Amino acid sequence: MSERVRDQYEAYPYPSRDPAEEARRLVVGSPSNLMEVNHYLYAGRRDFSRPFRALVAGGGTGDAAIMLAQQLSDAGQAGGRESGGGAAGGGEVVYLDLSQSSRAIAEARAVARGLTNLRFVTGSLLEAESLDLGVFDYIDCCGVLHHLADPAAGLAALSGLLKHDGGMGLMVYGTLGRNGVYPLQEMLRSLAGDRSLADQVALARRLLKTLPSSNLFARNPVLRDHSGSDAELVDLLLHSQDRAYLVEEVAALVEGAGLRLVSFIEPIRYDPATYVKDPVILKELSSLAPLERAAFAEKLAGNIKTHIFYASKNQIEDTVAAPVGRDAIPCLRVLEGPQLAKAVQRDLTLKGEFDGLSLQFALPRLAPAILPWVDGQTSLGRIQETLQDLDPRHDWASFKVQFDQLYGVLNGLNHLFIRYPLP
């Protein structure tokens, strides 16, 4: 990154975080939730109580690093209990960032949580190899590549730090959802590009109040980050260097680094059938390759402002978990099965809100009966047997049809994943 970009994050660490809040909540999200990492990159079969090294490249104020370190610590303790021993220290997270101010906040958050599996390094991801960080099973790089002068070089540098079967969770800006951002950035540069960042923030606040309703930025309902702290405004509107990507450009970037694009998150947003119900149109779309369908869906929705995705260095094997047998264990990422069952039992409908677009998804008849048993521990076979004890009609074949329909919706919404028992 340029010196100007580094100075921005020294003055306005991003995102705005208060270490005191660690006592009340763990900030979680996508990518890099261990449940997702296991599902998309390790076919649901990774034991996180065993040695696992993760790099957070461009760690900012620490969201991804703290989440990963906490979840790896929890997984290590669980692994130690299951083996009859003490806590297993299998996971290590390396935080890398240019900004000392951002690092200080991330370190304070780690101290507040008592995390000891985090190592902090100040530097550029472009120089990561020279920092002798070693190799990694997993790399998180969110909101960073699109701020580099050469994003392809940045991703290639990170790819070189991955183990042969390692993977990455990434986020870059989406072109269509950021409609209006770049003309406004240009306007602000012409007004105050040579002034201090504090002066630029003040002028930006004033200009935002005067935007006519016809302005592209004012008409874009998905861009509201600037309404928070000054750090959010600076990152969105006063950044000296950023670019955005279409689906096809994301794919080219990933392929150029020798990686395989595994999945966008949430998958359902990249499926044209989410938005189009006309059978003639759907039939025409059925011949498109998966990437072409994702690109079509992006243009159709028009509101995807960030692309979150997983990429793998494993070019041979399919690394995505699937519910293919009785031993598959369904896991809800954040939601609780019993509460979700109650919420959907009346009309068998799940609602979703996607950057201003409200959608409804139909669930199968057995959803309220299945969901209370989805606890991350109970296998599909056990769930089916329990339901069959209550009603003999719920044999494996009929149950599996119902579960697959439920899985299609909940996995598409990034709520439900699959793992398998450890050896």
C-alpha positions in Angstrom: 0.0 0.0 0.0 1.1 3.6 -0.5 2.3 5.8 2.3 -0.8 7.8 2.0 -3.0 4.8 2.5 -1.0 3.8 5.6 -1.3 7.4 7.0 -5.1 7.1 6.5 -5.4 4.1 8.7 -3.0 5.6 11.3 -5.4 8.5 11.6 -8.6 6.6 11.2 -8.2 2.9 12.3 -10.9 0.8 10.5 -13.4 -0.4 11.4 -14.1 1.6 14.5 -13.9 -0.7 17.5 -13.8 -0.4 21.3 -11.8 -3.1 23.2 -14.1 -2.7 26.2 -16.9 -4.3 24.1 -15.1 -7.6 24.0 -16.7 -8.4 27.4 -20.1 -8.2 25.8 -19.8 -9.7 22.4 -17.6 -11.5 19.9 -17.8 -9.9 16.4 -18.4 -12.7 14.0 -19.0 -12.7 10.2 -17.9 -14.0 6.9 -15.4 -15.2 5.7 -13.2 -17.0 8.3 -15.8 -18.4 10.6 -14.3 -21.8 11.4 -17.5 -23.6 10.5 -17.4 -22.0 7.0 -13.7 -22.7 6.6 -14.3 -26.4 7.4 -17.3 -26.6 5.1 -15.8 -24.9 2.0 -12.1 -25.7 2.2 -11.9 -29.0 4.0 -15.0 -30.9 3.0 -16.2 -30.7 6.6 -13.4 -33.0 7.9 -10.8 -30.7 9.5 -9.9 -31.2 13.1 -9.2 -27.7 14.5 -7.8 -29.0 17.7 -4.8 -30.1 15.7 -2.1 -27.6 14.6 -3.7 -25.0 12.3 -2.0 -21.8 11.2 -4.0 -18.8 10.0 -2.8 -15.5 8.6 -4.9 -12.4 8.7 -3.4 -10.2 6.0 -4.5 -6.6 6.5 -5.9 -7.2 10.0 -7.2 -3.7 10.7 -8.6 -3.3 14.1 -8.9 -7.0 14.5 -12.3 -8.4 13.7 -11.1 -11.5 11.7 -8.0 -12.1 13.9 -10.0 -12.0 17.1 -12.8 -14.2 15.8 -10.3 -16.8 14.4 -8.2 -16.8 17.5 -11.2 -17.2 19.8 -12.7 -19.9 17.8 -9.4 -21.8 17.5 -8.9 -21.4 21.2 -12.4 -22.9 21.8 -11.8 -25.7 19.4 -8.4 -26.5 21.1 -10.0 -26.7 24.5 -12.9 -28.9 23.2 -10.3 -31.2 21.6 -8.4 -31.4 24.8 -11.5 -32.4 26.8 -12.6 -35.0 24.3 -9.1 -36.7 24.4 -9.1 -36.6 28.3 -6.3 -34.2 28.5 -5.9 -30.5 29.0 -6.6 -27.7 26.5 -4.9 -28.3 23.1 -3.0 -25.3 21.7 -3.4 -26.4 18.1 -4.3 -23.0 16.5 -2.2 -20.0 15.8 -3.2 -16.7 14.2 -0.8 -14.2 12.8 -2.1 -10.7 12.4 -0.3 -8.5 9.7 -1.0 -4.9 9.1 0.8 -1.7 8.2 -1.0 0.5 10.7 0.3 0.8 14.3 -2.9 2.5 15.4 -5.0 -0.4 14.1 -2.7 -3.0 15.6 -2.9 -1.3 19.0 -6.7 -1.6 19.0 -6.5 -5.3 17.9 -3.9 -6.1 20.6 -6.1 -4.5 23.2 -9.0 -6.6 22.1 -6.9 -9.7 22.4 -5.8 -8.8 25.9 -9.4 -8.2 26.9 -10.2 -11.7 25.8 -7.1 -13.3 27.3 -6.1 -14.7 23.9 -2.6 -16.2 23.8 -2.7 -17.7 20.3 -2.3 -14.4 18.4 1.0 -13.1 17.1 1.1 -9.5 15.9 3.4 -8.3 13.1 3.6 -4.8 11.5 4.3 -4.9 7.8 2.9 -5.1 4.3 1.4 -8.3 2.8 3.5 -7.6 -0.3 6.6 -8.2 1.9 5.1 -11.1 3.9 7.6 -13.6 2.5 10.5 -11.6 3.7 9.0 -11.4 7.2 9.6 -15.1 7.6 6.1 -15.8 8.7 6.1 -19.4 7.6 3.3 -21.2 5.7 -0.3 -21.3 6.5 -3.3 -23.6 6.3 -5.6 -20.6 5.9 -5.4 -16.9 5.0 -8.0 -14.2 5.6 -7.7 -11.1 3.3 -10.7 -8.8 3.5 -11.0 -5.3 2.3 -7.3 -5.1 1.3 -6.6 -6.3 -2.2 -8.8 -3.6 -3.8 -6.6 -0.9 -2.0 -3.4 -2.1 -3.6 -1.8 -0.6 -6.7 -1.4 -4.1 -8.0 -4.1 -6.4 -6.5 -2.9 -9.4 -8.6 0.6 -9.1 -7.1 -0.8 -9.0 -3.6 -2.9 -12.1 -4.1 0.0 -14.0 -5.7 2.2 -13.1 -2.7 -0.4 -14.5 -0.3 -0.9 -17.6 -2.4 2.8 -18.3 -2.1 2.3 -18.6 1.7 -0.4 -21.2 1.5 0.2 -24.9 2.1 -0.6 -27.2 -0.8 -4.1 -27.9 0.5 -4.7 -24.5 2.1 -7.3 -21.9 1.3 -8.3 -18.4 1.6 -11.3 -16.3 2.6 -11.4 -13.0 0.8 -13.5 -9.8 0.3 -13.3 -7.2 -2.4 -15.6 -4.5 -3.5 -18.5 -5.2 -5.9 -18.8 -2.8 -8.8 -22.6 -2.6 -9.2 -23.4 -2.2 -5.5 -21.0 0.7 -5.2 -22.8 2.8 -7.9 -22.2 6.4 -7.1 -19.1 6.0 -4.9 -16.4 6.9 -7.4 -18.0 10.1 -8.8 -18.4 11.3 -5.2 -14.8 10.4 -4.4 -13.7 12.5 -7.4 -15.9 15.4 -6.3 -14.3 15.3 -2.8 -10.8 15.1 -4.2 -11.5 18.2 -6.3 -12.9 20.1 -3.3 -10.2 19.2 -0.7 -7.8 16.6 -1.9 -4.8 18.6 -0.8 -6.1 19.3 2.7 -5.8 17.3 5.9 -8.0 14.3 6.3 -9.8 16.0 9.2 -10.7 18.9 6.8 -11.7 16.5 4.1 -14.1 14.7 6.6 -15.7 18.0 7.6 -16.3 19.0 3.9 -17.5 15.5 3.0 -20.1 15.7 5.8 -21.3 19.1 4.5 -21.4 17.9 0.9 -23.5 14.8 1.8 -26.1 17.1 3.2 -26.5 18.9 -0.1 -26.7 16.0 -2.5 -29.7 16.3 -4.8 -32.1 13.3 -4.8 -31.0 12.6 -8.4 -27.3 12.0 -7.4 -26.2 8.4 -8.0 -24.8 8.0 -4.5 -27.9 9.5 -2.9 -30.1 7.1 -4.9 -28.0 4.0 -3.9 -29.8 2.5 -0.8 -27.0 0.0 0.0 -24.4 2.6 0.8 -24.8 3.6 4.4 -21.4 3.0 5.9 -20.6 6.7 6.0 -23.4 7.3 8.5 -21.4 5.7 11.3 -18.0 7.0 12.5 -15.5 9.2 10.7 -13.4 6.0 10.1 -16.2 4.5 8.1 -16.7 7.7 6.1 -13.0 8.0 5.3 -12.8 4.4 4.2 -15.8 4.7 1.8 -15.5 8.2 0.4 -12.0 9.6 1.0 -9.8 6.6 0.2 -6.9 7.5 -2.0 -6.8 4.1 -3.7 -9.5 1.6 -4.3 -11.2 -0.3 -7.1 -14.2 -2.6 -7.5 -14.8 -6.0 -9.2 -17.5 -7.8 -11.2 -17.9 -11.6 -10.8 -15.8 -12.3 -13.9 -13.0 -10.1 -12.7 -13.0 -11.8 -9.3 -12.6 -15.2 -11.1 -9.7 -13.9 -13.2 -8.0 -12.5 -10.2 -8.2 -15.8 -8.3 -7.1 -17.9 -11.3 -4.2 -15.6 -11.9 -2.9 -16.4 -8.4 -3.0 -20.1 -9.0 -6.1 -20.6 -6.9 -9.5 -22.2 -7.5 -12.6 -20.2 -6.8 -14.7 -22.3 -4.5 -17.8 -20.3 -3.6 -19.3 -16.9 -3.2 -21.0 -16.0 0.1 -24.0 -16.0 0.3 -24.4 -18.6 -2.5 -28.1 -17.8 -3.0 -27.3 -14.2 -4.0 -25.3 -15.6 -7.0 -28.1 -17.8 -8.3 -30.4 -16.2 -10.9 -33.3 -18.4 -9.7 -33.3 -16.3 -6.5 -34.6 -13.4 -8.5 -36.2 -14.9 -11.6 -39.3 -17.2 -11.5 -40.2 -17.1 -15.2 -39.8 -20.7 -16.4 -38.8 -19.7 -19.9 -36.0 -17.5 -18.6 -34.9 -20.1 -16.2 -34.7 -22.7 -18.9 -32.5 -20.4 -21.0 -30.2 -19.9 -18.0 -29.9 -23.6 -17.3 -27.3 -24.0 -20.0 -24.9 -21.5 -18.4 -21.8 -22.5 -16.5 -21.8 -21.8 -12.8 -19.6 -18.7 -13.1 -21.8 -17.4 -15.9 -24.9 -17.9 -13.8 -23.2 -16.0 -10.9 -22.3 -13.1 -13.2 -25.9 -13.0 -14.5 -27.3 -12.9 -11.0 -24.9 -10.1 -10.0 -26.2 -8.0 -12.9 -29.8 -8.9 -12.2 -29.7 -8.0 -8.5 -27.5 -4.9 -9.0 -26.9 -4.4 -5.3 -23.9 -6.6 -4.4 -21.5 -4.1 -2.9 -18.9 -6.6 -1.7 -17.8 -10.0 -3.0 -17.0 -12.4 -0.2 -15.6 -15.7 -1.4 -13.5 -18.7 -0.6 -10.6 -19.9 -2.8 -8.5 -23.0 -2.5 -4.9 -24.0 -3.5 -6.2 -27.5 -4.0 -6.9 -27.7 -7.7 -7.9 -31.4 -7.8 -10.3 -32.3 -5.1 -13.8 -30.8 -4.4 -13.3 -29.2 -1.0 -17.0 -28.3 -0.3 -18.8 -30.5 2.2 -22.2 -32.0 1.1 -24.9 -33.9 3.1 -24.3 -37.2 1.3 -24.7 -39.8 4.1 -26.1 -40.7 7.4 -23.0 -39.6 9.3 -23.1 -36.0 8.0 -23.6 -33.5 10.8 -25.6 -30.3 10.0 -24.4 -27.2 11.8 -26.1 -23.8 12.1 -23.5 -20.9 12.0 -25.3 -18.4 14.3 -29.0 -19.4 14.5 -30.4 -21.8 17.1 -32.4 -24.7 15.7 -35.3 -24.7 18.1 -35.9 -20.9 17.8 -35.6 -21.1 14.0 -38.2 -24.0 14.0 -40.7 -21.8 15.9 -40.1 -18.9 13.6 -40.9 -20.8 10.4 -43.5 -23.3 11.6 -46.6 -21.2 10.8 -46.0 -20.5 7.1 -42.8 -22.5 6.3 -41.2 -19.3 5.0 -37.8 -17.8 5.8 -37.3 -14.1 5.1 -34.0 -12.6 4.0 -32.9 -9.0 3.7 -30.1 -8.3 1.2 -29.0 -4.7 1.0 -32.5 -3.3 0.7 -33.9 -6.3 -1.2 -36.4 -8.3 0.8 -36.9 -12.0 -0.3 -38.8 -15.0 0.9 -37.8 -18.6 0.7 -40.1 -21.6 1.0 -39.1 -24.3 3.3 -40.1 -28.0 3.2 -42.9 -29.4 5.3 -40.6 -31.2 7.7 -38.5 -28.1 8.4 -40.0 -27.4 11.9 -39.5 -31.1 12.9 -35.9 -31.2 11.6 -34.5 -27.9 12.9 -34.7 -28.5 16.6 -32.3 -31.4 16.2 -29.7 -29.4 14.2 -27.2 -28.7 17.1 -23.8 -29.3 15.4 -23.5 -32.7 17.1 -26.4 -34.9 15.9 -26.0 -36.7 12.6 -28.5 -36.8 9.8 -29.0 -40.6 10.4 -29.8 -40.0 14.1 -32.2 -37.1 13.2 -34.0 -39.3 10.7 -34.3 -42.2 13.1 -35.8 -39.9 15.7 -38.4 -38.6 13.3 -39.2 -42.1 12.1 -39.9 -43.2 15.7 -42.6 -40.6 15.8 -43.9 -41.3 12.3 -43.0 -44.5 10.3 -43.5 -42.6 7.0 -40.2 -40.7 7.6 -37.9 -43.3 6.1 -34.4 -42.3 5.0 -35.4 -41.6 1.4 -38.3 -39.3 2.2 -36.4 -37.6 5.0 -33.4 -36.9 2.7 -35.6 -35.2 0.1 -37.0 -32.9 2.8 -33.6 -32.2 4.3 -31.9 -31.5 1.0 -34.6 -28.8 0.3 -34.0 -27.3 3.7 -30.3 -27.4 3.2 -30.5 -25.7 -0.2 -32.2 -22.7 1.3 -30.2 -22.4 4.6 -26.8 -23.2 3.1 -27.6 -20.7 0.3 -28.3 -18.1 3.0 -25.0 -19.0 4.7 -26.7 -20.4 7.8 -26.2 -24.1 7.5 -23.1 -26.2 7.0 -21.9 -29.8 7.1 -19.2 -31.5 9.0 -18.2 -35.1 9.5 -17.1 -37.0 12.6 -13.4 -36.9 13.3 -11.5 -40.2 13.0 
